[in-house]
């Protein structure tokens, strides 16, 4: 698509979006988050909307810091959530327990033992799922991934430096926010494998970041869950996963 055609398509999309956007989610798009370079150095800040909206200046979005929480119970089951219909990016898709962004604040950008990103994760576990019993020190940093994913409407894009965080809980009370979460469920490793293998017949669509993680190293991390929870891995590598290409039938 040429630049002129992109601008026309983008403006038409914005007009449609202005009438359809949920007011609560629109307000959340004004939150200020951290812009980073490819080595995860903080460059500055921008609103969530500025990071995720495709524009003529930034058709591929703006690389920003994010996190993905994987919450397990004591039997090793993983909690999945289905994003609410009101979500602006990737609505009604199934994903890991909680996904969001640290604010561009001193507390949530604190890199010491990655406590800042963990504080942000605890905040969003409360906001999205009503989980108040998790402490930042309960979370284990696994690794970082960089990926890019374009939404089918031509308006929104993800380009994230995503921190993968694991947590295991003995008991947890769920009080999901319907503006954030449409549904949730616990799955074993085999159940997730079966769901992803039957996604088309089941009508299940997974978020790009979760699909990339699940089709990549999630299984091996899951197998070592007890080791990961007992001692946080010493991981500095950034996994470059490139541009997400949805499986045939899921686009």
C-alpha atoms as an extended CHARMM CRD file, in Angstrom:
* protein
*
       251  EXT
         1         1  UNK       CA              0.0000000000        0.0000000000        0.0000000000  PROA      1               0.0000000000
         2         2  UNK       CA              1.3550000000        3.4170000000       -0.9940000000  PROA      2               0.0000000000
         3         3  UNK       CA              1.6210000000        6.2450000000        1.5130000000  PROA      3               0.0000000000
         4         4  UNK       CA             -1.3710000000        8.1600000000        0.0890000000  PROA      4               0.0000000000
         5         5  UNK       CA             -3.5760000000        5.0650000000        0.1000000000  PROA      5               0.0000000000
         6         6  UNK       CA             -2.4720000000        4.2700000000        3.6440000000  PROA      6               0.0000000000
         7         7  UNK       CA             -3.4120000000        7.7790000000        4.8180000000  PROA      7               0.0000000000
         8         8  UNK       CA             -6.8810000000        7.5160000000        3.2260000000  PROA      8               0.0000000000
         9         9  UNK       CA             -7.4680000000        4.0720000000        4.7490000000  PROA      9               0.0000000000
        10        10  UNK       CA             -6.1810000000        5.2350000000        8.1300000000  PROA      10              0.0000000000
        11        11  UNK       CA             -8.4530000000        8.3180000000        8.2010000000  PROA      11              0.0000000000
        12        12  UNK       CA            -11.5060000000        6.2430000000        7.2700000000  PROA      12              0.0000000000
        13        13  UNK       CA            -10.6120000000        3.8020000000        9.9970000000  PROA      13              0.0000000000
        14        14  UNK       CA            -10.2640000000        6.5780000000       12.5480000000  PROA      14              0.0000000000
        15        15  UNK       CA            -13.7330000000        7.8930000000       11.7230000000  PROA      15              0.0000000000
        16        16  UNK       CA            -15.2280000000        4.4310000000       12.2510000000  PROA      16              0.0000000000
        17        17  UNK       CA            -13.2160000000        3.9660000000       15.4290000000  PROA      17              0.0000000000
        18        18  UNK       CA            -14.3340000000        7.2910000000       16.9530000000  PROA      18              0.0000000000
        19        19  UNK       CA            -17.9640000000        6.1550000000       17.0420000000  PROA      19              0.0000000000
        20        20  UNK       CA            -17.2760000000        2.6090000000       18.2270000000  PROA      20              0.0000000000
        21        21  UNK       CA            -14.6010000000        2.9590000000       20.9090000000  PROA      21              0.0000000000
        22        22  UNK       CA            -15.6260000000        2.0600000000       24.4610000000  PROA      22              0.0000000000
        23        23  UNK       CA            -15.3040000000        5.2080000000       26.6530000000  PROA      23              0.0000000000
        24        24  UNK       CA            -13.4620000000        3.4120000000       29.4680000000  PROA      24              0.0000000000
        25        25  UNK       CA            -11.0040000000        1.8410000000       27.0510000000  PROA      25              0.0000000000
        26        26  UNK       CA            -10.5870000000        5.1770000000       25.2620000000  PROA      26              0.0000000000
        27        27  UNK       CA             -9.5550000000        6.7680000000       28.5620000000  PROA      27              0.0000000000
        28        28  UNK       CA             -7.0550000000        3.9670000000       29.2440000000  PROA      28              0.0000000000
        29        29  UNK       CA             -5.4420000000        4.7480000000       25.8900000000  PROA      29              0.0000000000
        30        30  UNK       CA             -4.2740000000        8.0660000000       27.3840000000  PROA      30              0.0000000000
        31        31  UNK       CA             -2.0340000000        6.3360000000       29.9480000000  PROA      31              0.0000000000
        32        32  UNK       CA              1.6580000000        7.1730000000       29.5520000000  PROA      32              0.0000000000
        33        33  UNK       CA              3.9850000000        4.2270000000       28.9590000000  PROA      33              0.0000000000
        34        34  UNK       CA              7.6830000000        3.7470000000       28.1880000000  PROA      34              0.0000000000
        35        35  UNK       CA              9.2200000000        3.9190000000       24.7270000000  PROA      35              0.0000000000
        36        36  UNK       CA             12.3150000000        1.7200000000       24.4110000000  PROA      36              0.0000000000
        37        37  UNK       CA             14.9610000000        0.8830000000       21.8370000000  PROA      37              0.0000000000
        38        38  UNK       CA             15.6770000000       -2.6350000000       20.5540000000  PROA      38              0.0000000000
        39        39  UNK       CA             17.9620000000       -3.2340000000       23.5410000000  PROA      39              0.0000000000
        40        40  UNK       CA             15.1850000000       -2.2280000000       25.9810000000  PROA      40              0.0000000000
        41        41  UNK       CA             16.7450000000        1.1030000000       26.9500000000  PROA      41              0.0000000000
        42        42  UNK       CA             14.0820000000        3.6620000000       27.8780000000  PROA      42              0.0000000000
        43        43  UNK       CA             14.0100000000        6.4810000000       25.3200000000  PROA      43              0.0000000000
        44        44  UNK       CA             11.0660000000        8.4810000000       26.6060000000  PROA      44              0.0000000000
        45        45  UNK       CA              7.3220000000        8.1660000000       26.9100000000  PROA      45              0.0000000000
        46        46  UNK       CA              4.1440000000        8.2550000000       24.8580000000  PROA      46              0.0000000000
        47        47  UNK       CA              0.4840000000        7.5060000000       25.3840000000  PROA      47              0.0000000000
        48        48  UNK       CA             -0.7790000000        3.9900000000       24.7930000000  PROA      48              0.0000000000
        49        49  UNK       CA             -2.6890000000        5.3250000000       21.8210000000  PROA      49              0.0000000000
        50        50  UNK       CA              0.4280000000        6.8910000000       20.3120000000  PROA      50              0.0000000000
        51        51  UNK       CA              2.2690000000        3.5870000000       20.7120000000  PROA      51              0.0000000000
        52        52  UNK       CA             -0.4430000000        1.3850000000       19.2190000000  PROA      52              0.0000000000
        53        53  UNK       CA             -2.0170000000        3.5390000000       16.5170000000  PROA      53              0.0000000000
        54        54  UNK       CA             -0.7210000000        3.1660000000       12.9660000000  PROA      54              0.0000000000
        55        55  UNK       CA              0.1060000000        6.5620000000       11.4940000000  PROA      55              0.0000000000
        56        56  UNK       CA              1.9010000000        7.7930000000        8.4000000000  PROA      56              0.0000000000
        57        57  UNK       CA              4.8850000000        8.6230000000       10.6170000000  PROA      57              0.0000000000
        58        58  UNK       CA              4.7910000000        5.3330000000       12.5440000000  PROA      58              0.0000000000
        59        59  UNK       CA              2.9720000000        2.7500000000       10.3740000000  PROA      59              0.0000000000
        60        60  UNK       CA              4.5550000000       -0.0650000000       12.3790000000  PROA      60              0.0000000000
        61        61  UNK       CA              3.7450000000        1.4120000000       15.7750000000  PROA      61              0.0000000000
        62        62  UNK       CA              6.2920000000        2.4870000000       18.3900000000  PROA      62              0.0000000000
        63        63  UNK       CA              8.3510000000       -0.0160000000       20.3420000000  PROA      63              0.0000000000
        64        64  UNK       CA              7.2850000000        0.0800000000       23.9800000000  PROA      64              0.0000000000
        65        65  UNK       CA              7.6820000000       -1.9270000000       27.1720000000  PROA      65              0.0000000000
        66        66  UNK       CA              5.0120000000       -4.4530000000       28.1640000000  PROA      66              0.0000000000
        67        67  UNK       CA              4.5220000000       -7.5410000000       30.3040000000  PROA      67              0.0000000000
        68        68  UNK       CA              2.6810000000      -10.8580000000       30.1040000000  PROA      68              0.0000000000
        69        69  UNK       CA              1.7580000000      -12.6690000000       33.3370000000  PROA      69              0.0000000000
        70        70  UNK       CA              1.3230000000      -16.4530000000       33.4220000000  PROA      70              0.0000000000
        71        71  UNK       CA             -0.4840000000      -17.4480000000       36.6230000000  PROA      71              0.0000000000
        72        72  UNK       CA             -0.3870000000      -21.1300000000       37.6300000000  PROA      72              0.0000000000
        73        73  UNK       CA             -2.1750000000      -22.9900000000       40.4150000000  PROA      73              0.0000000000
        74        74  UNK       CA             -0.4930000000      -25.5880000000       42.6340000000  PROA      74              0.0000000000
        75        75  UNK       CA             -1.4370000000      -28.4080000000       40.2390000000  PROA      75              0.0000000000
        76        76  UNK       CA              0.3980000000      -26.6440000000       37.4160000000  PROA      76              0.0000000000
        77        77  UNK       CA             -2.6440000000      -25.4150000000       35.5160000000  PROA      77              0.0000000000
        78        78  UNK       CA             -2.3600000000      -22.0790000000       33.6940000000  PROA      78              0.0000000000
        79        79  UNK       CA             -5.0620000000      -19.4410000000       33.8690000000  PROA      79              0.0000000000
        80        80  UNK       CA             -6.1540000000      -18.0760000000       30.4820000000  PROA      80              0.0000000000
        81        81  UNK       CA             -8.3820000000      -15.0870000000       29.8980000000  PROA      81              0.0000000000
        82        82  UNK       CA            -10.5060000000      -14.0410000000       26.9600000000  PROA      82              0.0000000000
        83        83  UNK       CA            -10.1780000000      -10.3320000000       26.3120000000  PROA      83              0.0000000000
        84        84  UNK       CA            -13.4370000000       -8.3790000000       26.5250000000  PROA      84              0.0000000000
        85        85  UNK       CA            -15.3450000000       -7.2610000000       23.4500000000  PROA      85              0.0000000000
        86        86  UNK       CA            -14.7850000000       -3.6600000000       24.5900000000  PROA      86              0.0000000000
        87        87  UNK       CA            -10.9880000000       -3.9620000000       24.2470000000  PROA      87              0.0000000000
        88        88  UNK       CA             -9.6020000000       -1.7980000000       21.4540000000  PROA      88              0.0000000000
        89        89  UNK       CA             -6.7550000000       -4.1070000000       20.5030000000  PROA      89              0.0000000000
        90        90  UNK       CA             -7.3660000000       -7.8050000000       19.8300000000  PROA      90              0.0000000000
        91        91  UNK       CA            -10.8450000000       -8.0230000000       21.4410000000  PROA      91              0.0000000000
        92        92  UNK       CA            -12.4010000000      -11.4050000000       22.2680000000  PROA      92              0.0000000000
        93        93  UNK       CA             -9.1080000000      -13.2290000000       21.7700000000  PROA      93              0.0000000000
        94        94  UNK       CA             -7.7880000000      -15.7570000000       24.2700000000  PROA      94              0.0000000000
        95        95  UNK       CA             -4.4850000000      -15.0110000000       25.9190000000  PROA      95              0.0000000000
        96        96  UNK       CA             -2.3570000000      -15.5550000000       29.0110000000  PROA      96              0.0000000000
        97        97  UNK       CA             -3.5560000000      -14.4970000000       32.4650000000  PROA      97              0.0000000000
        98        98  UNK       CA             -2.8450000000      -10.7720000000       32.2270000000  PROA      98              0.0000000000
        99        99  UNK       CA             -1.0950000000       -8.5100000000       29.6970000000  PROA      99              0.0000000000
       100       100  UNK       CA             -0.4530000000       -4.7740000000       29.8820000000  PROA      100             0.0000000000
       101       101  UNK       CA              2.2020000000       -2.0590000000       30.2170000000  PROA      101             0.0000000000
       102       102  UNK       CA              4.1590000000       -0.4280000000       33.0350000000  PROA      102             0.0000000000
       103       103  UNK       CA              3.4480000000        3.2450000000       33.4740000000  PROA      103             0.0000000000
       104       104  UNK       CA              6.2270000000        5.7280000000       32.7280000000  PROA      104             0.0000000000
       105       105  UNK       CA              6.8080000000        6.3750000000       36.4320000000  PROA      105             0.0000000000
       106       106  UNK       CA              9.8110000000        5.9160000000       38.6880000000  PROA      106             0.0000000000
       107       107  UNK       CA              8.0810000000        3.1110000000       40.6020000000  PROA      107             0.0000000000
       108       108  UNK       CA              7.2020000000        1.0510000000       37.5290000000  PROA      108             0.0000000000
       109       109  UNK       CA             10.4490000000        1.6890000000       35.6270000000  PROA      109             0.0000000000
       110       110  UNK       CA             12.6290000000        0.5800000000       38.5640000000  PROA      110             0.0000000000
       111       111  UNK       CA             14.9530000000       -2.0300000000       37.0220000000  PROA      111             0.0000000000
       112       112  UNK       CA             16.4010000000       -3.3140000000       40.3150000000  PROA      112             0.0000000000
       113       113  UNK       CA             15.4320000000       -7.0150000000       40.3410000000  PROA      113             0.0000000000
       114       114  UNK       CA             12.8740000000       -5.9010000000       37.7420000000  PROA      114             0.0000000000
       115       115  UNK       CA             10.6670000000       -4.7690000000       40.6140000000  PROA      115             0.0000000000
       116       116  UNK       CA              9.0630000000       -1.9940000000       38.5360000000  PROA      116             0.0000000000
       117       117  UNK       CA              7.6000000000       -4.3170000000       35.9140000000  PROA      117             0.0000000000
       118       118  UNK       CA              6.4160000000       -6.6260000000       38.7090000000  PROA      118             0.0000000000
       119       119  UNK       CA              4.6380000000       -3.7360000000       40.4420000000  PROA      119             0.0000000000
       120       120  UNK       CA              2.8710000000       -2.9620000000       37.1790000000  PROA      120             0.0000000000
       121       121  UNK       CA              1.8340000000       -6.5970000000       36.8150000000  PROA      121             0.0000000000
       122       122  UNK       CA              0.3690000000       -6.6700000000       40.3300000000  PROA      122             0.0000000000
       123       123  UNK       CA             -1.5790000000       -3.4750000000       39.5770000000  PROA      123             0.0000000000
       124       124  UNK       CA             -3.1180000000       -4.9650000000       36.4400000000  PROA      124             0.0000000000
       125       125  UNK       CA             -3.9140000000       -8.3310000000       38.0330000000  PROA      125             0.0000000000
       126       126  UNK       CA             -6.0880000000       -6.3060000000       40.3810000000  PROA      126             0.0000000000
       127       127  UNK       CA             -7.5730000000       -4.0850000000       37.6780000000  PROA      127             0.0000000000
       128       128  UNK       CA             -8.4420000000       -6.8960000000       35.2570000000  PROA      128             0.0000000000
       129       129  UNK       CA             -9.1310000000       -9.9340000000       37.4230000000  PROA      129             0.0000000000
       130       130  UNK       CA             -9.6820000000       -8.5730000000       40.9210000000  PROA      130             0.0000000000
       131       131  UNK       CA             -6.6720000000      -10.5510000000       42.1640000000  PROA      131             0.0000000000
       132       132  UNK       CA             -5.3470000000       -8.7380000000       45.2540000000  PROA      132             0.0000000000
       133       133  UNK       CA             -3.3420000000      -11.5240000000       46.8930000000  PROA      133             0.0000000000
       134       134  UNK       CA             -0.2520000000      -11.4490000000       44.6500000000  PROA      134             0.0000000000
       135       135  UNK       CA              2.8200000000       -9.4830000000       45.7510000000  PROA      135             0.0000000000
       136       136  UNK       CA              5.5600000000       -8.2690000000       43.3650000000  PROA      136             0.0000000000
       137       137  UNK       CA              7.9800000000      -10.6710000000       45.0430000000  PROA      137             0.0000000000
       138       138  UNK       CA              5.7120000000      -13.5900000000       44.0930000000  PROA      138             0.0000000000
       139       139  UNK       CA              6.4660000000      -12.9990000000       40.4100000000  PROA      139             0.0000000000
       140       140  UNK       CA              9.3860000000      -14.5720000000       38.5540000000  PROA      140             0.0000000000
       141       141  UNK       CA             10.9380000000      -12.9120000000       35.5150000000  PROA      141             0.0000000000
       142       142  UNK       CA             11.5420000000      -15.4960000000       32.7670000000  PROA      142             0.0000000000
       143       143  UNK       CA             12.7680000000      -13.5590000000       29.7200000000  PROA      143             0.0000000000
       144       144  UNK       CA             11.9140000000      -10.7890000000       27.2360000000  PROA      144             0.0000000000
       145       145  UNK       CA             10.5280000000      -11.0580000000       23.7240000000  PROA      145             0.0000000000
       146       146  UNK       CA             10.3070000000       -8.4410000000       20.9930000000  PROA      146             0.0000000000
       147       147  UNK       CA              7.5300000000       -8.9130000000       18.4540000000  PROA      147             0.0000000000
       148       148  UNK       CA              5.2420000000       -6.9770000000       16.1370000000  PROA      148             0.0000000000
       149       149  UNK       CA              1.6150000000       -7.7520000000       15.2220000000  PROA      149             0.0000000000
       150       150  UNK       CA             -0.8430000000       -5.8700000000       13.0250000000  PROA      150             0.0000000000
       151       151  UNK       CA             -4.5630000000       -5.8420000000       13.7880000000  PROA      151             0.0000000000
       152       152  UNK       CA             -6.8390000000       -6.6560000000       10.8690000000  PROA      152             0.0000000000
       153       153  UNK       CA             -8.6590000000       -3.3050000000       10.9680000000  PROA      153             0.0000000000
       154       154  UNK       CA             -5.5510000000       -1.4860000000        9.7240000000  PROA      154             0.0000000000
       155       155  UNK       CA             -5.6910000000        0.9620000000       12.6470000000  PROA      155             0.0000000000
       156       156  UNK       CA             -3.8220000000       -0.7150000000       15.4850000000  PROA      156             0.0000000000
       157       157  UNK       CA             -0.4880000000       -2.4820000000       15.8520000000  PROA      157             0.0000000000
       158       158  UNK       CA              1.5740000000       -4.0180000000       18.6410000000  PROA      158             0.0000000000
       159       159  UNK       CA              5.3400000000       -3.5760000000       18.7460000000  PROA      159             0.0000000000
       160       160  UNK       CA              6.3970000000       -4.6560000000       22.1930000000  PROA      160             0.0000000000
       161       161  UNK       CA              9.3500000000       -5.4380000000       24.3870000000  PROA      161             0.0000000000
       162       162  UNK       CA              7.4030000000       -7.9660000000       26.4170000000  PROA      162             0.0000000000
       163       163  UNK       CA              8.5440000000       -9.1950000000       29.8450000000  PROA      163             0.0000000000
       164       164  UNK       CA              7.3900000000      -12.7490000000       30.5740000000  PROA      164             0.0000000000
       165       165  UNK       CA              6.4370000000      -13.2090000000       34.2420000000  PROA      165             0.0000000000
       166       166  UNK       CA              5.4420000000      -16.4610000000       35.9890000000  PROA      166             0.0000000000
       167       167  UNK       CA              3.5950000000      -16.8060000000       39.2860000000  PROA      167             0.0000000000
       168       168  UNK       CA              2.1990000000      -19.7990000000       41.1770000000  PROA      168             0.0000000000
       169       169  UNK       CA             -0.5810000000      -19.4520000000       43.7460000000  PROA      169             0.0000000000
       170       170  UNK       CA             -2.1630000000      -21.8700000000       46.2000000000  PROA      170             0.0000000000
       171       171  UNK       CA             -5.5310000000      -20.1380000000       46.1110000000  PROA      171             0.0000000000
       172       172  UNK       CA             -6.8080000000      -17.0530000000       44.3740000000  PROA      172             0.0000000000
       173       173  UNK       CA            -10.1150000000      -15.1830000000       44.3080000000  PROA      173             0.0000000000
       174       174  UNK       CA            -11.1860000000      -14.0410000000       40.8440000000  PROA      174             0.0000000000
       175       175  UNK       CA            -13.4620000000      -11.0230000000       40.4190000000  PROA      175             0.0000000000
       176       176  UNK       CA            -13.0250000000      -10.2780000000       36.7260000000  PROA      176             0.0000000000
       177       177  UNK       CA            -13.6840000000       -6.7810000000       35.3730000000  PROA      177             0.0000000000
       178       178  UNK       CA            -16.1920000000       -7.2550000000       32.5000000000  PROA      178             0.0000000000
       179       179  UNK       CA            -14.7570000000       -4.2380000000       30.6900000000  PROA      179             0.0000000000
       180       180  UNK       CA            -11.4530000000       -6.1100000000       30.4860000000  PROA      180             0.0000000000
       181       181  UNK       CA            -12.2620000000       -9.8230000000       30.6080000000  PROA      181             0.0000000000
       182       182  UNK       CA            -15.0000000000      -11.7620000000       28.8010000000  PROA      182             0.0000000000
       183       183  UNK       CA            -14.1440000000      -15.1740000000       30.2700000000  PROA      183             0.0000000000
       184       184  UNK       CA            -11.3850000000      -17.1050000000       32.0020000000  PROA      184             0.0000000000
       185       185  UNK       CA            -10.3970000000      -20.7320000000       32.5100000000  PROA      185             0.0000000000
       186       186  UNK       CA             -7.6580000000      -22.9670000000       33.9200000000  PROA      186             0.0000000000
       187       187  UNK       CA             -5.8750000000      -25.3670000000       31.5420000000  PROA      187             0.0000000000
       188       188  UNK       CA             -3.2420000000      -28.0680000000       31.7720000000  PROA      188             0.0000000000
       189       189  UNK       CA             -0.3660000000      -28.1010000000       29.3250000000  PROA      189             0.0000000000
       190       190  UNK       CA             -2.0510000000      -30.8680000000       27.3240000000  PROA      190             0.0000000000
       191       191  UNK       CA             -5.4010000000      -29.0760000000       27.3210000000  PROA      191             0.0000000000
       192       192  UNK       CA             -3.7820000000      -25.9230000000       25.9440000000  PROA      192             0.0000000000
       193       193  UNK       CA             -2.0250000000      -27.9640000000       23.2650000000  PROA      193             0.0000000000
       194       194  UNK       CA             -5.3640000000      -29.5190000000       22.2680000000  PROA      194             0.0000000000
       195       195  UNK       CA             -7.1850000000      -26.1700000000       22.2520000000  PROA      195             0.0000000000
       196       196  UNK       CA             -4.5800000000      -24.5680000000       20.0270000000  PROA      196             0.0000000000
       197       197  UNK       CA             -4.6140000000      -27.5410000000       17.6950000000  PROA      197             0.0000000000
       198       198  UNK       CA             -8.4030000000      -27.3170000000       17.3420000000  PROA      198             0.0000000000
       199       199  UNK       CA             -8.6470000000      -23.5200000000       17.3650000000  PROA      199             0.0000000000
       200       200  UNK       CA            -10.4700000000      -23.2440000000       14.0510000000  PROA      200             0.0000000000
       201       201  UNK       CA            -13.1400000000      -25.8470000000       14.7920000000  PROA      201             0.0000000000
       202       202  UNK       CA            -13.6190000000      -24.3940000000       18.2870000000  PROA      202             0.0000000000
       203       203  UNK       CA            -13.7320000000      -20.8050000000       17.0320000000  PROA      203             0.0000000000
       204       204  UNK       CA            -10.9300000000      -19.8080000000       19.4090000000  PROA      204             0.0000000000
       205       205  UNK       CA             -8.5370000000      -17.0470000000       18.3860000000  PROA      205             0.0000000000
       206       206  UNK       CA             -5.3830000000      -16.3640000000       20.3910000000  PROA      206             0.0000000000
       207       207  UNK       CA             -3.5480000000      -13.0650000000       20.7730000000  PROA      207             0.0000000000
       208       208  UNK       CA             -0.3880000000      -12.7750000000       18.6980000000  PROA      208             0.0000000000
       209       209  UNK       CA              1.9690000000      -12.5450000000       21.6700000000  PROA      209             0.0000000000
       210       210  UNK       CA              0.4350000000      -15.5390000000       23.4200000000  PROA      210             0.0000000000
       211       211  UNK       CA              0.4440000000      -17.5770000000       20.2170000000  PROA      211             0.0000000000
       212       212  UNK       CA              4.1320000000      -16.7920000000       19.6670000000  PROA      212             0.0000000000
       213       213  UNK       CA              5.0220000000      -17.6860000000       23.2620000000  PROA      213             0.0000000000
       214       214  UNK       CA              2.8810000000      -20.8380000000       23.3210000000  PROA      214             0.0000000000
       215       215  UNK       CA              4.2820000000      -22.0980000000       20.0290000000  PROA      215             0.0000000000
       216       216  UNK       CA              7.7870000000      -21.2670000000       21.2470000000  PROA      216             0.0000000000
       217       217  UNK       CA              9.2870000000      -21.8500000000       24.6710000000  PROA      217             0.0000000000
       218       218  UNK       CA              6.2300000000      -21.9570000000       26.9270000000  PROA      218             0.0000000000
       219       219  UNK       CA              6.2130000000      -25.7490000000       27.0350000000  PROA      219             0.0000000000
       220       220  UNK       CA              9.8100000000      -26.0230000000       28.2140000000  PROA      220             0.0000000000
       221       221  UNK       CA              9.2880000000      -23.3210000000       30.8680000000  PROA      221             0.0000000000
       222       222  UNK       CA              6.1130000000      -25.0670000000       31.9980000000  PROA      222             0.0000000000
       223       223  UNK       CA              8.0190000000      -28.3470000000       32.3860000000  PROA      223             0.0000000000
       224       224  UNK       CA             10.4580000000      -26.5700000000       34.7250000000  PROA      224             0.0000000000
       225       225  UNK       CA              7.7780000000      -24.6450000000       36.6250000000  PROA      225             0.0000000000
       226       226  UNK       CA              8.8590000000      -25.7440000000       40.1140000000  PROA      226             0.0000000000
       227       227  UNK       CA             12.4820000000      -24.7810000000       39.4130000000  PROA      227             0.0000000000
       228       228  UNK       CA             11.4660000000      -21.4200000000       37.9330000000  PROA      228             0.0000000000
       229       229  UNK       CA              9.2400000000      -20.5690000000       40.8960000000  PROA      229             0.0000000000
       230       230  UNK       CA             11.8360000000      -21.5810000000       43.4930000000  PROA      230             0.0000000000
       231       231  UNK       CA             14.6370000000      -19.5730000000       41.8630000000  PROA      231             0.0000000000
       232       232  UNK       CA             14.2300000000      -16.8220000000       39.2760000000  PROA      232             0.0000000000
       233       233  UNK       CA             16.3010000000      -17.5810000000       36.1560000000  PROA      233             0.0000000000
       234       234  UNK       CA             19.2710000000      -15.3230000000       35.4400000000  PROA      234             0.0000000000
       235       235  UNK       CA             18.1570000000      -14.3240000000       31.9500000000  PROA      235             0.0000000000
       236       236  UNK       CA             19.3740000000      -11.3290000000       29.9400000000  PROA      236             0.0000000000
       237       237  UNK       CA             18.6250000000      -12.4260000000       26.3740000000  PROA      237             0.0000000000
       238       238  UNK       CA             15.9390000000      -10.7230000000       24.2870000000  PROA      238             0.0000000000
       239       239  UNK       CA             14.1900000000      -13.1650000000       21.9540000000  PROA      239             0.0000000000
       240       240  UNK       CA             13.4920000000      -11.5390000000       18.5680000000  PROA      240             0.0000000000
       241       241  UNK       CA             10.2680000000      -13.1040000000       17.2920000000  PROA      241             0.0000000000
       242       242  UNK       CA              9.6720000000      -10.7830000000       14.3510000000  PROA      242             0.0000000000
       243       243  UNK       CA              6.2920000000      -10.0390000000       12.7780000000  PROA      243             0.0000000000
       244       244  UNK       CA              3.4360000000      -12.3200000000       13.7710000000  PROA      244             0.0000000000
       245       245  UNK       CA              1.7740000000      -14.2820000000       10.9840000000  PROA      245             0.0000000000
       246       246  UNK       CA             -1.5650000000      -15.7430000000       12.0910000000  PROA      246             0.0000000000
       247       247  UNK       CA             -2.1440000000      -19.4400000000       11.3280000000  PROA      247             0.0000000000
       248       248  UNK       CA             -4.1720000000      -20.1590000000        8.2020000000  PROA      248             0.0000000000
       249       249  UNK       CA             -7.8580000000      -19.9020000000        9.0240000000  PROA      249             0.0000000000
       250       250  UNK       CA             -7.2960000000      -17.6060000000       12.0090000000  PROA      250             0.0000000000
       251       251  UNK       CA             -6.7500000000      -14.3120000000       10.2140000000  PROA      251             0.0000000000
